[in-house]
Amino acid sequence: MLLELIATVVLGLGAAGLIMALNVLTGKRLPTWLIPAGAGTAMLVFIIFMEYSWAERTRDGLPDGVEIASVSSESMWYRPWTYLRPLSLRMVAVDTRRHRHHPDQPQQVMTSVLLLGRWMPVHEIPVVFDCAGQRRADLHAGVELLEDGSLTNADWRRLDATDPALEIACQGRF
């Protein structure tokens, strides 16, 4: 966040300097309001570009084995350009590198769900997907994993068969 702020300010100063140089080259024929307007426009365009490219840059930076399950897009009144094209600020991913299976519970997959948000740290949630039962349980305090691989005190949530996180976690298990 700090680096983007610094880059935005430097870009604004650079744009202002470029317009000032053009003004000198044209014999000071450019209107004076063009300098702050050009700097502000350059900064605004840069901020919009950084916001719209966040999801793609984040997706490209994920390691192999982390798959995006869903992307949330929204429009905001204080970002009027988002009404033309909604902005993606949150994503949910499944870390398939952390898949664990118990021999006695072959229909269940223990893995991690990652919550990614712009300007937010990554939040990792350990979960168990029941592929046959199309449900999910978060592994929080109080949930116990027994020797046979079953869970006690788990709060199972029913999922739709087309739930993207369930599909990623259960690839080849249905």
N, C-alpha and C positions, 0 to 999 in steps of 0.2 A: 504494500500500500504506500509506504513512504517512497519507494523507488519510483512508483508511477506518479506520485505527486511531484517529485523532483524532475522527472522526465517531462511532465506537463509544463512546469514553469520554464524549464530550459527551452522547450519547443516554442513557447510563447515569446520568450526573449529572442530566440533565433528568428522567428517570423517577423517580429518588430524590427530587428536589425536588418533583415533582408529588405523590408519595405522602406526603411530609412535609407539604405544604400540605393535602392531604385529611385527614391525621391531625389537624392543627390545627382544621380546619373541623368535624370530628366530635367535638371535645372530647377528643382524645388517646385514642380508643377502639380504634384500630387496633393490632394487635400490632407490636412493634418489628422483628421479623424480616421484616416485609413490605417494608421499605425496601430492604435489600440484595437480597432475593429478586426484587422488582419490577425493580430496576435490572439485575440479572443476566439476568433473563428478557428484558427489552427488548434488551439487548446481544446475547444469543444469537439472538433472532429476527432482528435486523438483520443479523448476520453470515450467517445462513442465507439470508436474502433476497438479500444481495449476491452470495453464491456461486452461487445458482441463477439469478440474473438476469444473470450475467457473459456467458454465451454469447449471449443475446439482445441485450444492450447492445453487445457487440463486433460482432455481425453488423449491427446498425443503424448502427454507426459506420464501417463499411467503405465506401470510396468506390465509386461506380458502376463496374462492370467487374471487381470482385473478387468471385468467387463461391465459396461454401463447398462443398467437395467432400465432407468428412466431419467428423463430430463424435464425439469419443470420450467415452463415459460410463462411470463406474466407481463402485463402492461401496468404502468404506474403514471399517475397524474403529473408527478414532478419530473418525469422523463417523457415528454409528449411524443417523441419519436418512437416509443415502444408501442403506440397504438397502430403504427404502420407495420412494424415487425416486433412481436413480443420478445422480451429479453430473457435469456436463460441464466438464472443465478444459482440454481441448485440441481444436483444430480445424485442419483443413488446408483451404487456400483456393488457388484458381488466379487469378492476376492476368491477366485477358484483355486488359487495356490494354497489356500488354507483348508480345502475340503478334507474332512475326516469321515471315515465310515467305520461302523462297528460291525463285526461279522454277524452278530445276533440281530442286528437291525439294518438289513441291507437297503431298506426303502428310505432310510433317514440319512441326511447329509448335514454334518456340522461344518459351518463355514463362518465367514465374516461379511457383514453388509457394511459398506462405507457410505457415509453421508458427506457429500462434498458441497461446499457453498462458497460463493465469492466472498472474500474477506473473512472467511471463517476457517478455523482449523478442521482437519479431517476428523470425523467422529466415527469410530469403529464399534459396531455392535455384533457380538458373537450370537449366532442364531443356529437353530436346527430346523431344517426343512424336512417335512414328511412328504416325500414325493408321491406315495400311493394315496395318502389321505388328503393331499393338496392343502396343507396347512403349515404354519410356521410358529415357532416358539422362540422368544428372545431369552438368552441365557443371562439372567440377572441374579442378584443375591437371593438366595432361597431356593433356586432351582438346583436340584441334585441330579447328577448323572450316575446311575447305578451300574454295577458290574456287567449287567446284561445289555447295556447301552440304552436302556429306557430312561425317561426323564420323570422325576416326581416334582410336584409343585409348579409345573410349567403351565403358562397361560397360552394355550394353543389358539391361533387365529386362523380362521378359514380363509383360503385364497382362491381366487378364480383360476381355472385351469390354464388360462392364458396370461397369468401374472408373469411379467418379464423376469423378475428375480427368481421365481420358482422355476421357470424354464431354464435359466442359466445354471442354477444350482443343481437341477435334476437332469441335465443333459444325458440322454441315454438310459435313464432309470425308469421311465414310464412304461 
